[in-house]
Amino acid sequence: MDQLKRAAELLAEYPVVDGHNDLPWALREQVGYDLDARDIATDQSAHLHTDIPRLRAGGVGAQFWSVYVQSDMAGDEAVSATLEQIDVVTELLDRYPADLRRALTADDMETARTEGRIASLMGAEGGHSINNSLGTLRALHALGVRYMTLTHNDNIAWADSATDEPGVGGLSPFGHEVVREMNRTGMLVDLSHVAATTMRDALDTSTAPVIFSHSSARAICDHPRNIPDDVLGRLPANGGIAMATFVPKFVLPAAVAWTHAADENMRAHGLHHLDTTAQAMKIHAAFEAANPRPMATVATIADHLDHMREVAGIDNIGIGGDYDGTAFLPEGLRDVAGYPNLIAELLGRSWSTADLAKLTWQNAVRVLRDAEDVARELSMHRAPSHATIEQLDDRAG
């Protein structure tokens, strides 16, 4: 049987749980959240990596929508922007109820699969979103946020980022308390974007499974955004999951230097290097025309997944494409319709149906369910924490 046909059949039964999609931020940047201007019930391929027809074509059964805000936002501005991101996800769910189903639990995810709808969860990207407040953390959970990435590209007061200089050396005492409170509420600790020291500190503290919502293997591509083998090797004991990302500058060694130059070109034009507006994409296109970029492929991602399976085990891996959060993507994975190409590649590498079902659906659902179980147990004997960063990190005065 043709591998693509086999992939489609598998995804019909065990669809993809994708760990990270930045559609909400793209809607903010492109159209100021005007959903009439970006009706994702129709083809938006001229503007976005994501729309409902392509999610269906890609076999996506659950999506963690990133409620990301830039790490140069701080304080109440970051909190407000996160709330706006949550608000637009809510609007999407209200607008497209036949296709999208709000999911807060693992059971909700399974119900959505039974109904043929796409389970929609939210993940906050960056601990700056809580403005050093455990009460704000709990409020985000109450609004439906089911993971928080501890940092984005820059350090925060209580955690070090992978792409910044060392600050507190991993997690500060308050950072450890954030992890404990996330365990108590059932919010998954997401270790994408964080420094390796932060990864290890979080694993030392967390009693619930952690996730990497969109990170690949550092042994295959030596980029600080990727996961070292010693951390991958700790996931079986923790029960967590590493969800491979598709961003070429994180997965293809030849793309790292090229992307650095492209990012500098964006800054030279006065734009943020993650900008995906029409103006920014014109600048990217001109740069690429003059400087052809190295191309990642479906095989590149499969190489990462092969390695991650070898080190972490088949029960501890997943997929987090980072669509609409990056300007460039691999051949064969240019948008959310591309997942069957990846599954076909893995079938060609003799991945079994049982292994692929774990990769696409079962592992992610199990991790959320396990986190819920931990939270249920912890909440019986641990009250909500009202600790402050001033108290725990000795910042009095």
C-alpha positions as CSV (number, residue, x, y, z in Angstrom):
1,M,0.0,0.0,0.0
2,D,1.2,3.5,-0.8
3,Q,2.8,5.1,2.3
4,L,0.8,8.3,2.1
5,K,-2.4,6.3,2.0
6,R,-1.3,4.3,5.0
7,A,-0.4,7.5,6.8
8,A,-3.9,9.0,6.1
9,E,-5.6,5.8,7.4
10,L,-3.5,5.9,10.6
11,L,-4.2,9.6,11.2
12,A,-7.9,9.0,10.7
13,E,-7.8,6.8,13.8
14,Y,-4.9,8.4,15.7
15,P,-4.7,12.1,14.7
16,V,-1.9,14.4,15.5
17,V,-1.8,16.2,18.8
18,D,0.3,19.2,17.9
19,G,2.1,20.9,20.8
20,H,2.5,24.4,19.5
21,N,0.8,26.6,16.9
22,D,1.1,30.4,17.0
23,L,-2.0,31.3,15.0
24,P,-3.4,33.6,17.7
25,W,-0.3,35.8,17.5
26,A,-0.4,35.8,13.7
27,L,-4.0,37.0,13.9
28,R,-2.9,39.8,16.2
29,E,0.0,40.9,14.1
30,Q,-1.7,40.6,10.7
31,V,-5.3,41.8,11.3
32,G,-5.6,42.9,14.9
33,Y,-7.8,39.9,15.7
34,D,-10.3,40.6,12.9
35,L,-11.5,37.1,12.2
36,D,-13.5,38.2,9.2
37,A,-10.2,39.3,7.6
38,R,-8.7,35.8,8.3
39,D,-11.7,33.4,8.1
40,I,-9.9,30.1,8.8
41,A,-12.9,28.2,7.6
42,T,-11.5,29.1,4.1
43,D,-8.1,28.8,2.5
44,Q,-5.7,31.2,4.1
45,S,-2.6,29.8,2.5
46,A,-1.7,33.3,1.2
47,H,-1.4,34.5,4.7
48,L,-1.1,31.7,7.3
49,H,0.2,28.2,7.7
50,T,-3.1,27.2,9.4
51,D,-6.8,27.0,8.5
52,I,-9.4,24.4,9.2
53,P,-9.4,22.7,5.7
54,R,-5.6,22.2,6.0
55,L,-5.9,21.0,9.6
56,R,-8.4,18.4,8.4
57,A,-6.1,17.5,5.5
58,G,-3.2,17.1,7.8
59,G,-5.0,14.8,10.2
60,V,-4.8,17.1,13.2
61,G,-7.0,16.0,16.0
62,A,-5.8,18.2,18.8
63,Q,-4.0,21.5,18.9
64,F,-2.3,23.4,21.6
65,W,-2.9,27.0,20.5
66,S,0.0,29.1,21.8
67,V,-1.2,32.2,23.7
68,Y,2.2,33.7,23.2
69,V,3.4,37.3,23.9
70,Q,6.8,38.7,23.0
71,S,9.4,38.5,25.7
72,D,10.1,42.2,25.5
73,M,6.6,42.7,26.9
74,A,6.7,42.8,30.7
75,G,4.6,43.3,33.8
76,D,0.9,44.1,33.3
77,E,1.4,44.6,29.6
78,A,2.4,41.0,29.2
79,V,-0.5,39.8,31.3
80,S,-3.0,41.8,29.3
81,A,-1.6,40.7,26.0
82,T,-1.8,37.0,27.2
83,L,-5.5,37.6,28.1
84,E,-6.1,39.0,24.6
85,Q,-4.6,35.9,23.1
86,I,-6.8,33.7,25.3
87,D,-9.8,35.8,24.2
88,V,-9.1,35.3,20.5
89,V,-8.9,31.5,21.0
90,T,-12.2,31.6,22.7
91,E,-13.6,33.6,19.7
92,L,-12.3,30.9,17.3
93,L,-14.0,28.2,19.4
94,D,-17.3,30.1,19.4
95,R,-17.0,30.8,15.7
96,Y,-16.2,27.3,14.4
97,P,-18.0,24.9,16.8
98,A,-18.5,22.2,14.1
99,D,-14.7,21.9,13.8
100,L,-13.1,23.1,17.0
101,R,-13.9,21.8,20.5
102,R,-12.7,23.4,23.7
103,A,-10.6,20.9,25.6
104,L,-9.5,21.2,29.2
105,T,-8.8,17.6,30.1
106,A,-7.6,14.4,28.5
107,D,-11.2,13.1,28.5
108,D,-12.2,16.3,26.5
109,M,-9.5,15.4,23.9
110,E,-10.9,11.9,23.5
111,T,-14.4,13.2,23.3
112,A,-13.4,15.6,20.5
113,R,-11.8,12.7,18.6
114,T,-15.0,10.7,18.9
115,E,-17.0,13.6,17.6
116,G,-14.6,14.3,14.7
117,R,-13.7,17.7,16.0
118,I,-10.3,19.2,16.7
119,A,-9.6,19.4,20.4
120,S,-8.4,22.9,21.2
121,L,-6.2,23.5,24.2
122,M,-4.1,26.5,25.1
123,G,-0.4,26.9,26.2
124,A,1.1,30.2,27.4
125,E,4.6,30.8,26.0
126,G,6.8,32.5,28.5
127,G,6.8,32.9,32.3
128,H,6.7,36.7,31.8
129,S,3.0,36.1,31.1
130,I,2.3,35.7,34.9
131,N,4.3,38.8,36.0
132,N,5.9,36.9,39.0
133,S,2.4,36.1,40.4
134,L,1.2,32.6,41.4
135,G,-2.3,34.0,41.6
136,T,-2.0,35.0,37.9
137,L,-0.7,31.5,37.1
138,R,-3.8,30.0,38.7
139,A,-6.1,32.5,36.9
140,L,-4.6,31.5,33.5
141,H,-5.3,27.8,34.4
142,A,-8.9,28.7,35.3
143,L,-9.2,30.4,31.8
144,G,-8.1,27.1,30.2
145,V,-4.4,27.4,29.8
146,R,-3.0,23.9,30.1
147,Y,0.8,24.4,29.8
148,M,3.2,27.3,30.3
149,T,6.6,27.5,28.7
150,L,8.8,28.8,31.5
151,T,10.7,31.3,29.3
152,H,10.7,32.5,25.8
153,N,13.8,33.8,24.1
154,D,14.9,36.0,27.1
155,N,15.6,35.2,30.7
156,I,12.9,36.1,33.3
157,A,13.6,36.9,36.9
158,W,13.2,33.3,38.0
159,A,14.3,31.2,35.0
160,D,17.0,31.1,32.4
161,S,16.3,31.0,28.7
162,A,18.2,28.9,26.2
163,T,19.0,31.9,24.1
164,D,20.1,34.4,26.8
165,E,23.2,34.6,29.0
166,P,23.0,32.7,32.3
167,G,21.1,34.6,34.9
168,V,19.9,32.6,38.0
169,G,21.6,29.4,36.9
170,G,18.5,27.6,35.9
171,L,15.5,28.1,38.3
172,S,15.5,30.4,41.2
173,P,13.8,29.4,44.5
174,F,10.7,31.2,43.2
175,G,11.0,29.3,39.9
176,H,10.9,26.0,41.7
177,E,7.8,27.2,43.5
178,V,6.2,28.1,40.1
179,V,6.9,24.5,39.0
180,R,5.3,23.1,42.2
181,E,2.3,25.3,41.8
182,M,1.9,24.2,38.2
183,N,2.0,20.6,39.4
184,R,-0.7,21.4,42.0
185,T,-3.0,23.0,39.4
186,G,-2.5,20.5,36.6
187,M,-0.8,22.9,34.3
188,L,2.0,21.2,32.3
189,V,5.5,22.5,32.7
190,D,6.8,23.2,29.2
191,L,10.6,23.3,28.9
192,S,10.9,24.4,25.3
193,H,12.9,27.6,25.1
194,V,14.6,27.2,28.4
195,A,18.3,26.7,29.2
196,A,19.5,23.2,29.8
197,T,20.1,24.2,33.5
198,T,16.5,25.2,33.7
199,M,15.4,21.9,32.1
200,R,17.4,19.9,34.7
201,D,16.1,22.0,37.7
202,A,12.5,21.6,36.5
203,L,12.9,17.9,36.2
204,D,14.4,17.8,39.7
205,T,11.4,19.5,41.1
206,S,8.4,18.4,39.0
207,T,6.4,15.5,40.3
208,A,4.2,15.6,37.2
209,P,5.3,14.9,33.6
210,V,6.9,17.8,31.8
211,I,6.6,18.6,28.1
212,F,8.8,20.1,25.4
213,S,6.0,21.6,23.2
214,H,8.3,22.4,20.3
215,S,11.9,21.3,20.6
216,S,14.1,18.8,18.8
217,A,17.4,16.9,19.5
218,R,20.6,18.8,20.2
219,A,22.7,15.7,19.2
220,I,21.3,16.1,15.6
221,C,21.5,19.9,15.5
222,D,23.6,21.6,18.1
223,H,21.3,24.6,18.8
224,P,20.5,25.7,22.4
225,R,16.8,25.5,21.6
226,N,17.1,21.7,21.3
227,I,17.2,19.1,24.1
228,P,20.5,17.5,25.2
229,D,20.6,13.7,25.4
230,D,21.0,13.6,29.2
231,V,17.6,15.5,29.5
232,L,15.9,13.3,26.9
233,G,17.2,10.3,28.9
234,R,15.4,11.6,32.0
235,L,11.9,11.7,30.3
236,P,11.0,8.0,30.9
237,A,11.4,8.4,34.7
238,N,9.5,11.7,34.6
239,G,6.8,10.4,32.2
240,G,7.2,13.5,30.1
241,I,7.1,14.1,26.3
242,A,9.5,15.8,23.9
243,M,7.5,17.1,20.8
244,A,9.8,17.6,17.8
245,T,9.6,21.0,16.1
246,F,10.0,21.7,12.4
247,V,11.8,25.1,12.5
248,P,14.7,24.8,10.1
249,K,17.2,26.8,12.2
250,F,16.6,24.4,15.0
251,V,16.8,21.1,13.1
252,L,19.2,21.7,10.2
253,P,22.8,22.6,11.1
254,A,23.4,24.4,7.8
255,A,20.4,26.6,8.4
256,V,21.7,28.0,11.7
257,A,24.2,30.5,10.3
258,W,21.9,31.4,7.4
259,T,19.0,32.2,9.8
260,H,21.3,34.3,12.0
261,A,22.1,36.4,8.9
262,A,18.4,36.6,7.9
263,D,17.4,37.7,11.5
264,E,20.1,40.4,11.4
265,N,18.7,41.6,8.1
266,M,15.2,41.9,9.7
267,R,16.6,44.0,12.5
268,A,18.5,46.2,10.1
269,H,15.1,47.0,8.6
270,G,13.8,47.9,12.0
271,L,11.6,44.8,12.3
272,H,11.5,42.0,14.9
273,H,13.1,38.9,13.6
274,L,9.9,36.9,14.3
275,D,7.7,39.3,12.4
276,T,5.5,37.5,9.9
277,T,3.5,40.5,8.5
278,A,3.3,41.1,4.8
279,Q,6.1,43.7,5.0
280,A,8.4,41.4,6.9
281,M,7.8,38.5,4.5
282,K,8.7,40.7,1.5
283,I,12.0,41.5,3.3
284,H,12.6,37.8,4.0
285,A,11.8,37.0,0.3
286,A,14.3,39.5,-0.9
287,F,17.0,38.3,1.4
288,E,16.3,34.7,0.4
289,A,16.5,35.6,-3.3
290,A,20.0,37.0,-2.8
291,N,21.0,34.3,-0.3
292,P,19.4,30.9,-1.1
293,R,18.7,29.2,2.2
294,P,19.6,25.6,3.1
295,M,16.5,23.4,2.9
296,A,15.3,21.1,5.7
297,T,13.0,18.3,4.5
298,V,10.7,15.7,6.0
299,A,13.7,13.4,6.4
300,T,15.4,16.0,8.5
301,I,12.5,15.9,11.0
302,A,12.4,12.1,10.9
303,D,16.1,12.0,11.8
304,H,15.4,14.0,14.9
305,L,12.5,11.7,15.8
306,D,14.6,8.6,15.2
307,H,17.1,9.9,17.7
308,M,14.6,11.1,20.2
309,R,12.9,7.7,20.1
310,E,16.2,6.0,20.7
311,V,17.2,8.1,23.7
312,A,13.8,8.9,25.3
313,G,11.8,6.0,24.2
314,I,8.7,5.7,22.1
315,D,6.4,6.6,25.0
316,N,8.0,10.0,25.5
317,I,8.0,11.7,22.1
318,G,5.5,13.7,20.1
319,I,5.1,16.5,17.5
320,G,5.1,20.3,17.9
321,G,5.4,22.0,14.5
322,D,5.5,25.7,15.5
323,Y,3.3,26.7,12.6
324,D,2.6,30.4,12.2
325,G,5.4,31.1,14.6
326,T,8.3,30.8,12.0
327,A,8.9,32.3,8.6
328,F,10.4,29.1,7.1
329,L,9.5,25.4,7.2
330,P,10.8,22.2,5.7
331,E,9.9,20.9,2.3
332,G,6.9,18.7,2.6
333,L,5.9,20.4,5.9
334,R,5.1,23.9,4.6
335,D,1.8,24.1,6.5
336,V,-0.4,22.1,8.8
337,A,-1.5,19.8,5.9
338,G,1.9,18.3,5.8
339,Y,1.7,15.8,8.7
340,P,0.9,12.8,6.5
341,N,4.2,13.3,4.7
342,L,6.0,13.0,8.0
343,I,4.1,9.9,9.0
344,A,4.7,8.4,5.5
345,E,8.4,9.0,6.0
346,L,8.4,7.3,9.3
347,L,6.5,4.3,7.9
348,G,9.2,4.0,5.3
349,R,11.7,3.8,8.2
350,S,9.7,0.8,9.6
351,W,8.0,2.7,12.4
352,S,5.1,0.4,13.5
353,T,1.4,1.5,13.6
354,A,1.5,1.1,17.4
355,D,4.6,3.4,17.6
356,L,3.1,6.0,15.4
357,A,-0.2,6.0,17.3
358,K,1.8,6.9,20.4
359,L,3.7,9.6,18.6
360,T,0.7,11.3,17.1
361,W,-2.0,10.9,19.8
362,Q,-1.6,8.6,22.7
363,N,1.5,10.0,24.4
364,A,0.2,13.6,24.6
365,V,-3.2,12.5,25.9
366,R,-1.5,10.3,28.5
367,V,0.8,13.1,29.7
368,L,-2.2,15.4,30.3
369,R,-4.1,12.7,32.1
370,D,-1.1,11.9,34.3
371,A,-0.7,15.6,35.2
372,E,-4.4,15.7,36.1
373,D,-3.9,12.7,38.4
374,V,-0.9,14.4,40.1
375,A,-2.8,17.6,40.6
376,R,-5.8,15.7,42.1
377,E,-3.5,14.1,44.6
378,L,-1.5,17.2,45.4
379,S,-4.6,19.4,45.9
380,M,-5.7,17.1,48.7
381,H,-2.8,18.1,50.9
382,R,-1.2,21.2,49.4
383,A,-3.0,24.6,49.6
384,P,-2.5,27.2,46.9
385,S,0.8,28.9,47.3
386,H,0.9,32.7,47.9
387,A,4.7,32.9,48.0
388,T,6.2,35.9,46.3
389,I,9.4,36.3,44.4
390,E,10.6,38.9,47.0
391,Q,10.1,36.3,49.8
392,L,11.7,33.3,48.1
393,D,14.5,35.0,46.1
394,D,15.6,37.3,48.9
395,R,14.7,40.5,47.1
396,A,13.5,42.5,50.1
397,G,14.1,46.2,49.7
